[in-house]
Amino acid sequence: MSDYDLTASFKKEARRLGFDFCRIVKVGEAAHAEFFSRWLGLGRAGEMAYLERNLEKRRSPALLAEEGPPFRSLIVLGVDYHRFELAPEVRGDPSRGIIASYAWGDDYHEIIRPLLYELDGWLRARTGRSTLGKGLVDTGPVLERDWAHKAGIGFTGKNCCTIHPERGSWVFLATLLVPEELAFDPHLVAVRSDDIGVEETLAGLSAKGDYGAWQLQRGSGPTPVNFQGNEREIREAEAREFLLATCGHCTRCLDACPTDAFIGPFHLDPQRCISFWTIESRQPIPRSLRRLFGNRIFGCDICQEVCPWNQRLAERTPLLRGLEARQERTAPPLLEGFDRRMPYWLEPRAFAERWGRSPLKRARRSGMLRNVCIALGNWGDPAAFEGLEAAATDDSALARGHAAWGLGELLRRHSDVRAAALLESLLAAEKDSRVREEAGNALGRGDETLASSRRRDVYSRIA
């Protein structure tokens, strides 16, 4: 079997398993390895210490071959997880907690990882290879977006997301490294591309700048299941119509970020990102950011929601059925998880039962309760007292501290005497110093500096 025939069959298998994209490039050095290293040097990773490990392997994925022949082919796979848009009345309801759309189904890591092993097994069965390939689902030391850009799955947008002109940025990326030298796909073709320096990007590029345009093949997914072409026909299939891909002078994503998390195009500061704080962090969320979170309790899609490439996408069902949206995970009522029949914000067993297969488990119960307390405070309705009162006695000091902040919001907006009395009790009986500090601030006995809401106002106008 020729390299082209093997590659075509491999792509058919990838499609059968549920991948929307499959492109193959030669193993080399990641284009933005130097920027990534310098970005880490600025302390951007914060609590994400795993990003600082295996830097040389991130730069050169060939080093991931710990035994056996060297890796020659890097297979970039993509899964389109777009489903539908939330109804405006749901999105605009402050009594609901908004969850990033990637988490509406089951955890994609657990769905995609076994498929990578299956793909590698399929290839080994046909080449006689005895050693294993290396499959990674955005958790290992590979700069996936660099390789997705090079392979032509999408271009890297100003919001740091991989964007395909027809599918938008709602794409999960995975990689599979193998020693076989498969037929490589054409690289992304630059129509125009500025040579942007690392120092310039780190310092903050102008939001309105046009930093390049590329051509992507319209048929950049795996070869269709029914494709039975020979080498010549495969080459002809590769010459499909091209699409123009660019951010141009657009600044919507940067303008819309409510917390000003972008230093500039292609440079995100996680220490100001809603997704980082609500998913990755195990620490108290800075008080200067809390009012800007609105009712987002897990992740944030704002910079993708406003992107023109994501507008008017048709409702669809993902090829991988486990990624189908579960309605109860899209925007649950904030108070639902305090109900004694299923108190999933309060009891570990109920949390595991409700969210055990969901990406929300990454934030842990205490982290999610922290996030919900912020959303309850931002809702600011007296009805939120019930949930905040329950959170104020939680075993987690992290949750109790944020419950105190939420109670302070009720006190500030409504002069809620119940909130005042509970905060006084916390201040008197609480042993954790940070919780006492939160209660004191909530009662007006401390300083709080609030960040500007300019970005949030811009997003409201765009949305």
C-alpha positions as CSV (number, residue, x, y, z in Angstrom):
1,M,0.0,0.0,0.0
2,S,1.4,3.4,-1.0
3,D,1.8,6.3,1.5
4,Y,-1.1,8.0,-0.2
5,D,-3.4,5.0,-0.1
6,L,-2.5,4.4,3.6
7,T,-3.1,8.1,4.4
8,A,-6.5,8.1,2.6
9,S,-7.6,5.0,4.5
10,F,-6.3,6.4,7.8
11,K,-8.4,9.6,7.2
12,K,-11.4,7.5,6.4
13,E,-11.0,5.7,9.7
14,A,-10.6,9.0,11.6
15,R,-13.9,10.1,10.1
16,R,-15.6,6.9,11.0
17,L,-14.5,7.3,14.6
18,G,-16.0,10.8,14.7
19,F,-13.3,13.3,13.9
20,D,-14.3,16.3,11.7
21,F,-10.7,17.2,10.8
22,C,-7.6,15.2,10.1
23,R,-4.5,16.7,8.7
24,I,-0.9,15.4,8.7
25,V,2.4,17.4,8.9
26,K,6.0,16.5,9.3
27,V,7.3,16.5,12.9
28,G,9.4,19.6,13.4
29,E,9.7,22.6,15.8
30,A,6.6,24.4,17.1
31,A,6.4,27.9,15.6
32,H,5.6,29.8,18.8
33,A,7.8,27.8,21.2
34,E,9.9,30.9,22.0
35,F,6.9,33.1,22.6
36,F,5.4,30.4,24.9
37,S,8.6,30.2,26.9
38,R,8.8,34.0,27.3
39,W,5.1,34.0,28.2
40,L,5.7,31.6,31.0
41,G,8.6,33.8,32.1
42,L,6.1,36.6,32.7
43,G,4.3,34.3,35.2
44,R,1.3,34.0,33.0
45,A,0.7,30.3,33.9
46,G,-0.1,31.1,37.5
47,E,-1.4,28.0,39.2
48,M,-1.2,26.0,35.9
49,A,2.3,24.7,36.8
50,Y,1.8,21.8,34.4
51,L,2.4,24.3,31.5
52,E,6.0,24.8,32.7
53,R,6.9,21.1,32.4
54,N,8.6,19.5,29.4
55,L,9.3,22.8,27.6
56,E,11.8,21.1,25.2
57,K,9.2,18.6,24.2
58,R,6.7,21.3,23.6
59,R,9.2,22.9,21.3
60,S,10.2,19.6,19.5
61,P,7.5,16.9,19.7
62,A,9.9,14.4,18.3
63,L,11.3,14.2,21.8
64,L,8.1,12.5,23.0
65,A,9.3,9.3,21.4
66,E,10.9,7.8,24.5
67,E,11.6,4.4,22.9
68,G,11.4,2.8,19.5
69,P,11.8,4.6,16.2
70,P,11.5,8.4,16.0
71,F,8.2,10.1,15.3
72,R,8.0,11.4,11.7
73,S,4.4,12.3,11.3
74,L,2.3,14.6,13.5
75,I,-1.5,14.0,12.9
76,V,-3.7,16.9,14.0
77,L,-7.3,15.9,14.6
78,G,-10.2,18.2,15.3
79,V,-13.7,17.7,16.6
80,D,-16.4,20.3,15.9
81,Y,-18.4,20.6,19.1
82,H,-20.8,23.4,18.1
83,R,-24.4,22.5,18.9
84,F,-26.7,25.6,19.1
85,E,-26.9,29.1,20.5
86,L,-28.5,29.7,23.9
87,A,-31.9,31.4,23.7
88,P,-31.6,35.1,24.6
89,E,-34.0,34.7,27.4
90,V,-31.8,32.0,29.0
91,R,-28.5,33.8,28.4
92,G,-29.9,37.0,29.8
93,D,-31.4,35.4,32.9
94,P,-29.2,36.4,35.9
95,S,-30.7,33.7,38.1
96,R,-29.1,31.0,35.9
97,G,-25.4,30.0,35.8
98,I,-23.9,30.1,32.4
99,I,-21.6,27.3,31.5
100,A,-19.1,27.4,28.6
101,S,-20.6,25.4,25.7
102,Y,-17.7,22.9,25.5
103,A,-18.9,21.6,28.9
104,W,-22.5,21.0,27.8
105,G,-21.7,17.4,27.1
106,D,-19.4,14.8,28.7
107,D,-15.7,15.5,29.2
108,Y,-14.1,15.5,25.8
109,H,-10.8,14.3,27.1
110,E,-12.3,11.0,28.2
111,I,-14.2,10.7,24.9
112,I,-11.4,11.6,22.5
113,R,-8.4,9.9,24.2
114,P,-9.5,6.3,23.6
115,L,-10.1,7.1,20.0
116,L,-6.5,8.2,19.6
117,Y,-5.4,4.8,20.9
118,E,-7.8,3.2,18.5
119,L,-6.4,5.1,15.6
120,D,-2.9,4.3,16.5
121,G,-3.9,0.6,16.8
122,W,-5.5,0.7,13.4
123,L,-2.2,2.1,11.9
124,R,0.0,-0.4,13.7
125,A,-2.1,-3.3,12.4
126,R,-1.4,-2.2,8.9
127,T,2.3,-1.3,9.1
128,G,3.4,-4.0,11.6
129,R,4.7,-1.5,14.0
130,S,5.1,-2.9,17.6
131,T,5.8,0.4,19.4
132,L,3.1,2.8,20.5
133,G,2.4,6.2,19.0
134,K,1.7,9.2,21.3
135,G,-1.8,10.5,21.5
136,L,-2.6,13.8,23.4
137,V,-5.8,15.7,24.0
138,D,-4.6,19.3,24.8
139,T,-3.2,18.2,28.2
140,G,0.3,17.0,27.1
141,P,3.4,18.9,26.0
142,V,2.3,19.9,22.5
143,L,1.4,23.3,21.2
144,E,-1.7,22.1,19.4
145,R,-2.7,25.4,17.9
146,D,0.7,25.9,16.2
147,W,0.3,22.5,14.5
148,A,-3.4,23.1,13.7
149,H,-2.4,26.3,12.0
150,K,0.5,24.7,10.1
151,A,-1.7,21.8,9.0
152,G,-4.4,24.0,7.7
153,I,-7.2,23.0,10.2
154,G,-7.6,26.7,11.0
155,F,-5.7,29.9,11.6
156,T,-4.8,31.4,15.0
157,G,-7.1,34.3,15.7
158,K,-6.5,37.4,17.8
159,N,-8.3,35.7,20.6
160,C,-5.8,32.9,20.6
161,C,-8.3,30.4,19.3
162,T,-8.0,28.2,16.2
163,I,-10.6,29.4,13.7
164,H,-11.9,27.7,10.6
165,P,-13.8,30.0,8.2
166,E,-16.7,27.5,7.8
167,R,-16.7,25.9,11.3
168,G,-15.6,28.8,13.5
169,S,-13.6,28.2,16.6
170,W,-15.8,25.6,18.3
171,V,-13.1,22.9,17.7
172,F,-11.4,20.5,20.1
173,L,-7.8,19.7,19.1
174,A,-5.9,16.5,19.6
175,T,-2.6,15.1,18.2
176,L,-1.2,11.7,17.4
177,L,2.5,11.3,16.8
178,V,3.6,8.2,14.9
179,P,6.9,6.9,13.3
180,E,5.3,6.2,9.9
181,E,6.0,8.8,7.3
182,L,2.5,9.4,6.0
183,A,1.5,11.6,3.1
184,F,1.7,15.1,4.4
185,D,-1.0,17.7,3.8
186,P,-0.2,21.1,2.2
187,H,0.7,23.7,4.8
188,L,-1.5,26.7,5.4
189,V,-0.8,29.1,2.6
190,A,0.0,32.7,3.6
191,V,-1.6,35.3,1.4
192,R,0.0,38.0,3.5
193,S,1.7,37.6,6.9
194,D,3.5,40.1,9.0
195,D,6.7,38.9,10.7
196,I,5.5,39.7,14.2
197,G,8.3,39.6,16.8
198,V,8.1,37.9,20.2
199,E,8.9,41.2,22.0
200,E,6.1,43.1,20.1
201,T,3.5,40.4,20.9
202,L,4.5,40.3,24.6
203,A,4.4,44.1,24.9
204,G,0.9,44.2,23.3
205,L,0.2,44.6,19.6
206,S,-2.4,47.1,18.4
207,A,-5.8,45.6,18.5
208,K,-6.8,47.1,15.1
209,G,-3.7,45.7,13.2
210,D,-4.1,43.3,10.3
211,Y,-1.5,40.6,11.1
212,G,-2.1,38.2,8.2
213,A,-4.4,36.3,5.9
214,W,-4.2,32.6,4.9
215,Q,-5.8,30.2,2.5
216,L,-7.5,27.1,3.9
217,Q,-8.8,24.3,1.8
218,R,-12.6,24.0,1.9
219,G,-12.3,20.3,2.3
220,S,-9.9,20.3,5.2
221,G,-11.5,17.5,7.1
222,P,-10.7,13.8,6.7
223,T,-11.2,12.1,3.3
224,P,-15.0,11.2,3.1
225,V,-15.8,7.6,4.2
226,N,-16.9,6.6,0.7
227,F,-13.7,8.0,-1.0
228,Q,-12.0,5.3,-3.0
229,G,-9.4,7.3,-4.9
230,N,-6.0,6.4,-6.1
231,E,-2.9,8.6,-5.7
232,R,-3.8,10.9,-8.6
233,E,-7.4,11.3,-7.4
234,I,-6.2,12.0,-3.9
235,R,-3.9,14.8,-5.2
236,E,-6.9,16.2,-7.1
237,A,-9.0,16.1,-4.0
238,E,-6.3,18.1,-2.2
239,A,-6.6,20.9,-4.8
240,R,-10.1,21.9,-3.7
241,E,-11.3,25.5,-3.6
242,F,-9.5,27.6,-1.0
243,L,-11.1,29.8,1.6
244,L,-9.6,33.1,2.9
245,A,-9.0,33.1,6.6
246,T,-8.1,36.2,8.6
247,C,-9.0,38.4,11.5
248,G,-8.2,41.5,9.5
249,H,-8.8,44.7,11.4
250,C,-11.5,43.2,13.6
251,T,-11.3,43.9,17.3
252,R,-14.6,42.4,18.6
253,C,-13.1,39.7,20.7
254,L,-10.6,42.0,22.4
255,D,-13.2,44.8,23.0
256,A,-15.7,42.4,24.4
257,C,-13.6,40.7,27.1
258,P,-15.2,42.0,30.3
259,T,-12.1,41.7,32.4
260,D,-9.5,43.1,29.8
261,A,-7.7,39.8,29.7
262,F,-6.0,40.4,26.4
263,I,-2.7,42.3,26.5
264,G,-3.2,42.5,22.8
265,P,-3.8,40.2,19.8
266,F,-2.4,36.7,20.4
267,H,-1.5,37.5,24.0
268,L,-3.9,36.4,26.8
269,D,-3.2,37.0,30.5
270,P,-4.9,34.1,32.3
271,Q,-4.7,36.1,35.6
272,R,-7.6,38.3,34.3
273,C,-9.4,35.5,32.4
274,I,-12.8,34.3,33.6
275,S,-12.1,30.8,32.3
276,F,-8.9,30.5,34.3
277,W,-10.4,31.7,37.5
278,T,-13.6,29.6,37.3
279,I,-11.9,26.4,36.1
280,E,-8.2,26.3,36.8
281,S,-7.8,28.3,40.0
282,R,-8.1,26.9,43.5
283,Q,-7.7,30.4,45.1
284,P,-10.0,33.2,46.0
285,I,-11.0,35.2,42.9
286,P,-9.8,38.8,43.1
287,R,-12.5,41.1,44.4
288,S,-11.7,43.6,41.6
289,L,-12.8,41.0,39.0
290,R,-15.9,39.5,40.6
291,R,-18.6,41.9,39.5
292,L,-17.3,41.5,35.9
293,F,-18.0,37.8,35.9
294,G,-21.8,38.2,35.7
295,N,-23.4,34.8,36.0
296,R,-20.7,32.8,34.3
297,I,-19.9,29.9,36.7
298,F,-17.7,27.7,34.5
299,G,-15.6,29.1,31.7
300,C,-16.3,32.0,29.3
301,D,-17.2,32.0,25.6
302,I,-17.5,35.8,25.1
303,C,-14.5,36.2,22.8
304,Q,-15.8,33.4,20.6
305,E,-19.5,34.4,20.8
306,V,-18.7,37.8,19.2
307,C,-16.3,36.5,16.6
308,P,-17.7,37.0,13.0
309,W,-16.5,33.6,12.0
310,N,-18.9,32.1,14.6
311,Q,-21.9,33.9,13.5
312,R,-24.9,32.2,11.9
313,L,-23.6,28.7,12.3
314,A,-26.3,26.1,11.8
315,E,-27.5,24.0,14.7
316,R,-25.8,20.6,14.6
317,T,-25.3,17.3,16.3
318,P,-21.6,16.5,17.0
319,L,-20.3,13.3,15.3
320,L,-19.2,12.1,18.8
321,R,-22.5,11.5,20.6
322,G,-21.0,12.0,24.0
323,L,-20.6,15.6,23.2
324,E,-24.3,16.2,22.6
325,A,-25.6,19.0,24.9
326,R,-27.5,18.0,28.0
327,Q,-30.1,20.7,28.6
328,E,-29.5,20.6,32.4
329,R,-25.9,21.5,31.9
330,T,-26.3,24.5,29.7
331,A,-27.5,27.1,32.2
332,P,-28.8,25.6,35.4
333,P,-30.8,27.8,37.8
334,L,-28.3,29.0,40.4
335,L,-30.4,27.9,43.4
336,E,-31.2,24.5,42.0
337,G,-28.0,22.9,43.5
338,F,-29.0,24.0,47.0
339,D,-32.3,22.0,46.9
340,R,-32.3,19.4,49.6
341,R,-33.4,16.7,47.1
342,M,-30.1,17.1,45.1
343,P,-27.8,19.6,46.9
344,Y,-25.0,19.2,44.3
345,W,-23.3,22.5,45.3
346,L,-23.2,21.5,48.9
347,E,-22.6,17.7,49.1
348,P,-19.7,15.9,47.4
349,R,-21.8,12.8,46.7
350,A,-24.5,14.8,45.0
351,F,-21.9,16.8,43.1
352,A,-20.3,13.6,41.8
353,E,-23.7,12.2,40.8
354,R,-24.7,15.4,39.0
355,W,-21.4,16.3,37.3
356,G,-19.3,13.1,37.4
357,R,-19.0,12.8,33.6
358,S,-18.9,16.6,33.0
359,P,-15.8,18.8,32.6
360,L,-17.2,20.7,35.7
361,K,-15.5,18.1,37.9
362,R,-12.2,19.8,37.1
363,A,-13.2,22.8,39.1
364,R,-14.2,20.6,42.0
365,R,-17.2,21.1,44.2
366,S,-15.6,23.8,46.4
367,G,-14.5,25.8,43.3
368,M,-17.9,25.6,41.7
369,L,-19.6,26.7,44.9
370,R,-17.1,29.7,45.0
371,N,-18.2,30.5,41.4
372,V,-21.9,30.2,42.1
373,C,-21.6,32.5,45.1
374,I,-20.1,35.2,42.9
375,A,-23.0,34.7,40.4
376,L,-25.5,34.9,43.2
377,G,-24.0,38.1,44.4
378,N,-24.1,39.5,40.9
379,W,-27.7,38.5,40.5
380,G,-28.3,40.5,43.6
381,D,-31.9,39.4,44.1
382,P,-33.0,38.8,47.7
383,A,-33.9,35.3,46.7
384,A,-30.2,34.6,46.4
385,F,-29.9,34.8,50.2
386,E,-31.0,31.2,50.6
387,G,-28.1,29.8,48.6
388,L,-25.5,32.2,50.1
389,E,-26.7,31.3,53.6
390,A,-26.1,27.6,52.9
391,A,-22.7,28.4,51.4
392,A,-21.7,30.5,54.4
393,T,-21.6,27.3,56.5
394,D,-19.9,25.1,54.0
395,D,-16.8,23.1,55.0
396,S,-14.7,24.9,52.4
397,A,-13.3,28.2,53.6
398,L,-13.0,29.2,49.9
399,A,-16.8,28.9,49.5
400,R,-17.5,30.6,52.8
401,G,-15.4,33.6,51.8
402,H,-17.2,34.1,48.5
403,A,-20.5,33.6,50.2
404,A,-19.6,36.5,52.4
405,W,-18.9,38.6,49.3
406,G,-22.2,37.6,47.8
407,L,-24.0,38.5,51.0
408,G,-22.3,41.9,50.9
409,E,-23.8,42.5,47.5
410,L,-27.3,41.9,48.9
411,L,-26.5,44.3,51.7
412,R,-25.2,46.9,49.3
413,R,-28.1,46.7,46.9
414,H,-31.0,46.1,49.2
415,S,-29.8,46.8,52.8
416,D,-30.8,43.2,53.4
417,V,-30.9,42.8,57.2
418,R,-30.6,39.0,56.9
419,A,-27.3,39.4,55.0
420,A,-26.0,41.9,57.6
421,A,-26.8,39.7,60.5
422,L,-25.2,36.6,58.9
423,L,-22.1,38.6,58.0
424,E,-21.8,39.8,61.6
425,S,-22.1,36.2,62.8
426,L,-19.3,35.2,60.3
427,L,-17.1,38.0,61.5
428,A,-17.5,36.9,65.1
429,A,-17.3,33.1,64.8
430,E,-15.1,32.4,61.7
431,K,-11.6,31.1,62.4
432,D,-10.3,31.5,58.8
433,S,-8.6,34.9,58.5
434,R,-9.5,35.2,54.8
435,V,-13.2,34.6,55.4
436,R,-13.1,37.1,58.2
437,E,-11.5,39.6,55.9
438,E,-14.2,39.0,53.3
439,A,-17.0,39.4,55.9
440,G,-15.4,42.7,57.0
441,N,-15.1,44.0,53.5
442,A,-18.7,43.0,52.9
443,L,-19.8,45.0,55.9
444,G,-17.9,48.0,54.7
445,R,-15.0,47.7,57.1
446,G,-12.3,47.2,54.4
447,D,-11.1,48.6,51.1
448,E,-12.2,47.3,47.7
449,T,-11.1,48.6,44.4
450,L,-13.4,47.8,41.5
451,A,-12.2,47.5,37.9
452,S,-13.8,49.4,35.1
453,S,-16.9,47.8,33.5
454,R,-16.1,49.4,30.1
455,R,-15.4,46.0,28.4
456,R,-18.6,44.5,29.8
457,D,-20.6,47.4,28.4
458,V,-19.0,46.9,25.0
459,Y,-19.9,43.3,25.0
460,S,-23.5,44.1,25.9
461,R,-23.8,46.3,22.9
462,I,-22.3,43.8,20.6
463,A,-24.4,40.9,21.9
